[in-house]
């Protein structure tokens, strides 16, 4: 399973940039960027914090996707 996210869309809905989202969540702009690009999987605490800042359930920001098998 792959952890995917809708953080960029949720952040846009709040009309905040990565820097401001990082400040609201207590992390750096780079952390927000890494999460949005799927380079970094946040801790449960950070995922819940992000969801709270966005005003939605954590499942509205983060979700699991099945890995596709090669050749299918």
Backbone as XML, in Angstrom:
<?xml version="1.0"?>
<chain id="A" units="angstrom">
  <residue number="1" name="UNK">
    <atom name="N" x="0.840" y="-1.181" z="0.000"/>
    <atom name="CA" x="0.000" y="0.000" z="0.000"/>
    <atom name="C" x="0.889" y="1.251" z="0.000"/>
  </residue>
  <residue number="2" name="UNK">
    <atom name="N" x="0.410" y="2.260" z="-0.663"/>
    <atom name="CA" x="1.134" y="3.526" z="-0.775"/>
    <atom name="C" x="0.300" y="4.608" z="-0.091"/>
  </residue>
  <residue number="3" name="UNK">
    <atom name="N" x="0.962" y="5.427" z="0.731"/>
    <atom name="CA" x="0.278" y="6.546" z="1.369"/>
    <atom name="C" x="0.223" y="7.711" z="0.383"/>
  </residue>
  <residue number="4" name="UNK">
    <atom name="N" x="-0.980" y="8.145" z="0.064"/>
    <atom name="CA" x="-1.189" y="9.278" z="-0.833"/>
    <atom name="C" x="-1.848" y="10.407" z="-0.045"/>
  </residue>
  <residue number="5" name="UNK">
    <atom name="N" x="-1.865" y="11.597" z="-0.641"/>
    <atom name="CA" x="-2.483" y="12.699" z="0.087"/>
    <atom name="C" x="-3.095" y="13.725" z="-0.856"/>
  </residue>
  <residue number="6" name="UNK">
    <atom name="N" x="-3.976" y="14.510" z="-0.271"/>
    <atom name="CA" x="-4.628" y="15.625" z="-0.960"/>
    <atom name="C" x="-4.244" y="16.940" z="-0.273"/>
  </residue>
  <residue number="7" name="UNK">
    <atom name="N" x="-3.051" y="16.966" z="0.296"/>
    <atom name="CA" x="-2.638" y="18.131" z="1.076"/>
    <atom name="C" x="-2.588" y="19.398" z="0.228"/>
  </residue>
  <residue number="8" name="UNK">
    <atom name="N" x="-2.059" y="19.304" z="-0.972"/>
    <atom name="CA" x="-1.972" y="20.492" z="-1.820"/>
    <atom name="C" x="-3.361" y="21.080" z="-2.086"/>
  </residue>
  <residue number="9" name="UNK">
    <atom name="N" x="-4.327" y="20.217" z="-2.372"/>
    <atom name="CA" x="-5.690" y="20.678" z="-2.625"/>
    <atom name="C" x="-6.315" y="21.295" z="-1.374"/>
  </residue>
  <residue number="10" name="UNK">
    <atom name="N" x="-6.117" y="20.644" z="-0.231"/>
    <atom name="CA" x="-6.657" y="21.166" z="1.026"/>
    <atom name="C" x="-6.011" y="22.491" z="1.396"/>
  </residue>
  <residue number="11" name="UNK">
    <atom name="N" x="-4.717" y="22.588" z="1.162"/>
    <atom name="CA" x="-3.992" y="23.830" z="1.446"/>
    <atom name="C" x="-4.499" y="24.952" z="0.547"/>
  </residue>
  <residue number="12" name="UNK">
    <atom name="N" x="-4.738" y="24.642" z="-0.708"/>
    <atom name="CA" x="-5.260" y="25.635" z="-1.654"/>
    <atom name="C" x="-6.648" y="26.108" z="-1.228"/>
  </residue>
  <residue number="13" name="UNK">
    <atom name="N" x="-7.460" y="25.178" z="-0.717"/>
    <atom name="CA" x="-8.807" y="25.539" z="-0.266"/>
    <atom name="C" x="-8.743" y="26.525" z="0.905"/>
  </residue>
  <residue number="14" name="UNK">
    <atom name="N" x="-7.680" y="26.422" z="1.694"/>
    <atom name="CA" x="-7.490" y="27.349" z="2.813"/>
    <atom name="C" x="-6.806" y="28.640" z="2.383"/>
  </residue>
  <residue number="15" name="UNK">
    <atom name="N" x="-6.344" y="28.651" z="1.133"/>
    <atom name="CA" x="-5.639" y="29.808" z="0.581"/>
    <atom name="C" x="-4.371" y="30.147" z="1.377"/>
  </residue>
  <residue number="16" name="UNK">
    <atom name="N" x="-3.597" y="29.090" z="1.707"/>
    <atom name="CA" x="-2.321" y="29.294" z="2.393"/>
    <atom name="C" x="-1.213" y="28.640" z="1.587"/>
  </residue>
  <residue number="17" name="UNK">
    <atom name="N" x="-0.024" y="29.219" z="1.666"/>
    <atom name="CA" x="1.125" y="28.640" z="0.978"/>
    <atom name="C" x="1.795" y="27.597" z="1.876"/>
  </residue>
  <residue number="18" name="UNK">
    <atom name="N" x="2.818" y="26.944" z="1.349"/>
    <atom name="CA" x="3.505" y="25.901" z="2.107"/>
    <atom name="C" x="4.133" y="26.457" z="3.386"/>
  </residue>
  <residue number="19" name="UNK">
    <atom name="N" x="4.683" y="27.644" z="3.311"/>
    <atom name="CA" x="5.305" y="28.271" z="4.475"/>
    <atom name="C" x="4.284" y="28.453" z="5.599"/>
  </residue>
  <residue number="20" name="UNK">
    <atom name="N" x="3.134" y="28.994" z="5.259"/>
    <atom name="CA" x="2.090" y="29.241" z="6.259"/>
    <atom name="C" x="1.527" y="27.925" z="6.798"/>
  </residue>
  <residue number="21" name="UNK">
    <atom name="N" x="1.335" y="26.937" z="5.937"/>
    <atom name="CA" x="0.844" y="25.642" z="6.399"/>
    <atom name="C" x="1.844" y="25.017" z="7.364"/>
  </residue>
  <residue number="22" name="UNK">
    <atom name="N" x="3.106" y="25.121" z="7.037"/>
    <atom name="CA" x="4.134" y="24.612" z="7.935"/>
    <atom name="C" x="4.080" y="25.298" z="9.292"/>
  </residue>
  <residue number="23" name="UNK">
    <atom name="N" x="3.919" y="26.604" z="9.283"/>
    <atom name="CA" x="3.841" y="27.358" z="10.538"/>
    <atom name="C" x="2.636" y="26.911" z="11.352"/>
  </residue>
  <residue number="24" name="UNK">
    <atom name="N" x="1.491" y="26.760" z="10.695"/>
    <atom name="CA" x="0.270" y="26.344" z="11.386"/>
    <atom name="C" x="0.393" y="24.939" z="11.981"/>
  </residue>
  <residue number="25" name="UNK">
    <atom name="N" x="1.190" y="24.100" z="11.335"/>
    <atom name="CA" x="1.345" y="22.709" z="11.779"/>
    <atom name="C" x="2.584" y="22.479" z="12.628"/>
  </residue>
  <residue number="26" name="UNK">
    <atom name="N" x="3.420" y="23.496" z="12.770"/>
    <atom name="CA" x="4.625" y="23.364" z="13.585"/>
    <atom name="C" x="5.770" y="22.645" z="12.911"/>
  </residue>
  <residue number="27" name="UNK">
    <atom name="N" x="5.804" y="22.708" z="11.572"/>
    <atom name="CA" x="6.889" y="22.086" z="10.801"/>
    <atom name="C" x="7.401" y="23.082" z="9.767"/>
  </residue>
  <residue number="28" name="UNK">
    <atom name="N" x="8.437" y="22.700" z="9.054"/>
    <atom name="CA" x="9.020" y="23.586" z="8.040"/>
    <atom name="C" x="8.232" y="23.540" z="6.728"/>
  </residue>
  <residue number="29" name="UNK">
    <atom name="N" x="8.481" y="24.524" z="5.890"/>
    <atom name="CA" x="7.907" y="24.541" z="4.541"/>
    <atom name="C" x="8.366" y="23.310" z="3.779"/>
  </residue>
  <residue number="30" name="UNK">
    <atom name="N" x="9.630" y="22.915" z="3.980"/>
    <atom name="CA" x="10.175" y="21.754" z="3.281"/>
    <atom name="C" x="9.417" y="20.483" z="3.646"/>
  </residue>
  <residue number="31" name="UNK">
    <atom name="N" x="9.037" y="20.350" z="4.912"/>
    <atom name="CA" x="8.272" y="19.171" z="5.331"/>
    <atom name="C" x="6.942" y="19.110" z="4.601"/>
  </residue>
  <residue number="32" name="UNK">
    <atom name="N" x="6.257" y="20.237" z="4.506"/>
    <atom name="CA" x="4.986" y="20.284" z="3.774"/>
    <atom name="C" x="5.214" y="19.918" z="2.313"/>
  </residue>
  <residue number="33" name="UNK">
    <atom name="N" x="6.256" y="20.447" z="1.718"/>
    <atom name="CA" x="6.582" y="20.134" z="0.325"/>
    <atom name="C" x="6.853" y="18.643" z="0.148"/>
  </residue>
  <residue number="34" name="UNK">
    <atom name="N" x="7.638" y="18.053" z="1.042"/>
    <atom name="CA" x="7.964" y="16.626" z="0.960"/>
    <atom name="C" x="6.710" y="15.766" z="1.096"/>
  </residue>
  <residue number="35" name="UNK">
    <atom name="N" x="5.813" y="16.144" z="2.003"/>
    <atom name="CA" x="4.567" y="15.392" z="2.173"/>
    <atom name="C" x="3.727" y="15.477" z="0.906"/>
  </residue>
  <residue number="36" name="UNK">
    <atom name="N" x="3.573" y="16.684" z="0.367"/>
    <atom name="CA" x="2.765" y="16.870" z="-0.847"/>
    <atom name="C" x="3.297" y="16.051" z="-2.012"/>
  </residue>
  <residue number="37" name="UNK">
    <atom name="N" x="4.620" y="15.936" z="-2.117"/>
    <atom name="CA" x="5.235" y="15.197" z="-3.226"/>
    <atom name="C" x="5.312" y="13.696" z="-2.963"/>
  </residue>
  <residue number="38" name="UNK">
    <atom name="N" x="4.923" y="13.271" z="-1.762"/>
    <atom name="CA" x="4.967" y="11.855" z="-1.441"/>
    <atom name="C" x="6.348" y="11.353" z="-1.092"/>
  </residue>
  <residue number="39" name="UNK">
    <atom name="N" x="7.271" y="12.264" z="-0.823"/>
    <atom name="CA" x="8.645" y="11.906" z="-0.469"/>
    <atom name="C" x="8.731" y="11.516" z="1.003"/>
  </residue>
  <residue number="40" name="UNK">
    <atom name="N" x="7.848" y="12.078" z="1.805"/>
    <atom name="CA" x="7.872" y="11.886" z="3.255"/>
    <atom name="C" x="6.482" y="11.522" z="3.756"/>
  </residue>
  <residue number="41" name="UNK">
    <atom name="N" x="6.417" y="10.451" z="4.551"/>
    <atom name="CA" x="5.158" y="10.056" z="5.185"/>
    <atom name="C" x="5.145" y="10.638" z="6.598"/>
  </residue>
  <residue number="42" name="UNK">
    <atom name="N" x="4.180" y="11.477" z="6.910"/>
    <atom name="CA" x="4.162" y="12.114" z="8.224"/>
    <atom name="C" x="3.829" y="11.119" z="9.338"/>
  </residue>
  <residue number="43" name="UNK">
    <atom name="N" x="4.229" y="11.479" z="10.541"/>
    <atom name="CA" x="3.840" y="10.688" z="11.706"/>
    <atom name="C" x="2.326" y="10.795" z="11.866"/>
  </residue>
  <residue number="44" name="UNK">
    <atom name="N" x="1.775" y="9.916" z="12.669"/>
    <atom name="CA" x="0.341" y="9.973" z="12.943"/>
    <atom name="C" x="-0.009" y="11.322" z="13.571"/>
  </residue>
  <residue number="45" name="UNK">
    <atom name="N" x="0.820" y="11.774" z="14.489"/>
    <atom name="CA" x="0.578" y="13.060" z="15.154"/>
    <atom name="C" x="0.539" y="14.198" z="14.148"/>
  </residue>
  <residue number="46" name="UNK">
    <atom name="N" x="1.512" y="14.228" z="13.240"/>
    <atom name="CA" x="1.542" y="15.298" z="12.241"/>
    <atom name="C" x="0.364" y="15.175" z="11.282"/>
  </residue>
  <residue number="47" name="UNK">
    <atom name="N" x="0.017" y="13.966" z="10.864"/>
    <atom name="CA" x="-1.132" y="13.771" z="9.959"/>
    <atom name="C" x="-2.417" y="14.281" z="10.609"/>
  </residue>
  <residue number="48" name="UNK">
    <atom name="N" x="-2.601" y="13.982" z="11.891"/>
    <atom name="CA" x="-3.788" y="14.459" z="12.605"/>
    <atom name="C" x="-3.767" y="15.974" z="12.763"/>
  </residue>
  <residue number="49" name="UNK">
    <atom name="N" x="-2.592" y="16.538" z="12.994"/>
    <atom name="CA" x="-2.460" y="17.991" z="13.110"/>
    <atom name="C" x="-2.809" y="18.669" z="11.799"/>
  </residue>
  <residue number="50" name="UNK">
    <atom name="N" x="-2.303" y="18.132" z="10.698"/>
    <atom name="CA" x="-2.602" y="18.688" z="9.379"/>
    <atom name="C" x="-4.104" y="18.645" z="9.121"/>
  </residue>
  <residue number="51" name="UNK">
    <atom name="N" x="-4.721" y="17.514" z="9.404"/>
    <atom name="CA" x="-6.168" y="17.387" z="9.201"/>
    <atom name="C" x="-6.924" y="18.397" z="10.053"/>
  </residue>
  <residue number="52" name="UNK">
    <atom name="N" x="-6.501" y="18.572" z="11.286"/>
    <atom name="CA" x="-7.163" y="19.531" z="12.180"/>
    <atom name="C" x="-7.029" y="20.953" z="11.643"/>
  </residue>
  <residue number="53" name="UNK">
    <atom name="N" x="-5.845" y="21.318" z="11.175"/>
    <atom name="CA" x="-5.632" y="22.650" z="10.596"/>
    <atom name="C" x="-6.521" y="22.837" z="9.371"/>
  </residue>
  <residue number="54" name="UNK">
    <atom name="N" x="-6.681" y="21.776" z="8.587"/>
    <atom name="CA" x="-7.539" y="21.836" z="7.390"/>
    <atom name="C" x="-9.019" y="21.780" z="7.735"/>
  </residue>
  <residue number="55" name="UNK">
    <atom name="N" x="-9.341" y="21.398" z="8.959"/>
    <atom name="CA" x="-10.742" y="21.330" z="9.379"/>
    <atom name="C" x="-11.497" y="20.140" z="8.832"/>
  </residue>
  <residue number="56" name="UNK">
    <atom name="N" x="-10.765" y="19.048" z="8.567"/>
    <atom name="CA" x="-11.384" y="17.850" z="8.009"/>
    <atom name="C" x="-10.868" y="16.610" z="8.739"/>
  </residue>
  <residue number="57" name="UNK">
    <atom name="N" x="-11.505" y="15.474" z="8.483"/>
    <atom name="CA" x="-11.017" y="14.202" z="9.019"/>
    <atom name="C" x="-9.713" y="13.829" z="8.326"/>
  </residue>
  <residue number="58" name="UNK">
    <atom name="N" x="-8.878" y="13.100" z="9.018"/>
    <atom name="CA" x="-7.578" y="12.733" z="8.465"/>
    <atom name="C" x="-7.721" y="11.985" z="7.139"/>
  </residue>
  <residue number="59" name="UNK">
    <atom name="N" x="-8.806" y="11.203" z="6.983"/>
    <atom name="CA" x="-9.025" y="10.464" z="5.734"/>
    <atom name="C" x="-9.329" y="11.377" z="4.550"/>
  </residue>
  <residue number="60" name="UNK">
    <atom name="N" x="-9.697" y="12.618" z="4.830"/>
    <atom name="CA" x="-9.926" y="13.577" z="3.749"/>
    <atom name="C" x="-8.618" y="14.123" z="3.186"/>
  </residue>
  <residue number="61" name="UNK">
    <atom name="N" x="-7.540" y="13.975" z="3.949"/>
    <atom name="CA" x="-6.223" y="14.455" z="3.506"/>
    <atom name="C" x="-5.342" y="13.292" z="3.070"/>
  </residue>
  <residue number="62" name="UNK">
    <atom name="N" x="-5.331" y="12.217" z="3.849"/>
    <atom name="CA" x="-4.452" y="11.074" z="3.585"/>
    <atom name="C" x="-5.275" y="9.825" z="3.296"/>
  </residue>
  <residue number="63" name="UNK">
    <atom name="N" x="-4.787" y="9.017" z="2.347"/>
    <atom name="CA" x="-5.461" y="7.769" z="2.012"/>
    <atom name="C" x="-4.450" y="6.759" z="1.495"/>
  </residue>
  <residue number="64" name="UNK">
    <atom name="N" x="-4.813" y="5.485" z="1.563"/>
    <atom name="CA" x="-3.952" y="4.414" z="1.079"/>
    <atom name="C" x="-4.390" y="3.976" z="-0.306"/>
  </residue>
  <residue number="65" name="UNK">
    <atom name="N" x="-3.410" y="3.666" z="-1.138"/>
    <atom name="CA" x="-3.674" y="3.208" z="-2.494"/>
    <atom name="C" x="-2.919" y="1.898" z="-2.706"/>
  </residue>
  <residue number="66" name="UNK">
    <atom name="N" x="-3.581" y="0.951" z="-3.325"/>
    <atom name="CA" x="-2.941" y="-0.332" z="-3.634"/>
    <atom name="C" x="-1.782" y="-0.105" z="-4.599"/>
  </residue>
  <residue number="67" name="UNK">
    <atom name="N" x="-0.689" y="-0.834" z="-4.359"/>
    <atom name="CA" x="0.415" y="-0.768" z="-5.312"/>
    <atom name="C" x="0.035" y="-1.589" z="-6.539"/>
  </residue>
  <residue number="68" name="UNK">
    <atom name="N" x="0.323" y="-1.032" z="-7.699"/>
    <atom name="CA" x="0.016" y="-1.754" z="-8.927"/>
    <atom name="C" x="1.131" y="-2.739" z="-9.216"/>
  </residue>
  <residue number="69" name="UNK">
    <atom name="N" x="0.728" y="-3.943" z="-9.617"/>
    <atom name="CA" x="1.725" y="-4.973" z="-9.940"/>
    <atom name="C" x="2.280" y="-4.686" z="-11.325"/>
  </residue>
  <residue number="70" name="UNK">
    <atom name="N" x="3.557" y="-5.045" z="-11.531"/>
    <atom name="CA" x="4.195" y="-4.856" z="-12.841"/>
    <atom name="C" x="3.498" y="-5.694" z="-13.892"/>
  </residue>
  <residue number="71" name="UNK">
    <atom name="N" x="3.294" y="-5.123" z="-15.044"/>
    <atom name="CA" x="2.707" y="-5.843" z="-16.153"/>
    <atom name="C" x="1.191" y="-5.878" z="-16.163"/>
  </residue>
  <residue number="72" name="UNK">
    <atom name="N" x="0.543" y="-5.190" z="-15.237"/>
    <atom name="CA" x="-0.918" y="-5.201" z="-15.208"/>
    <atom name="C" x="-1.465" y="-3.824" z="-15.392"/>
  </residue>
</chain>
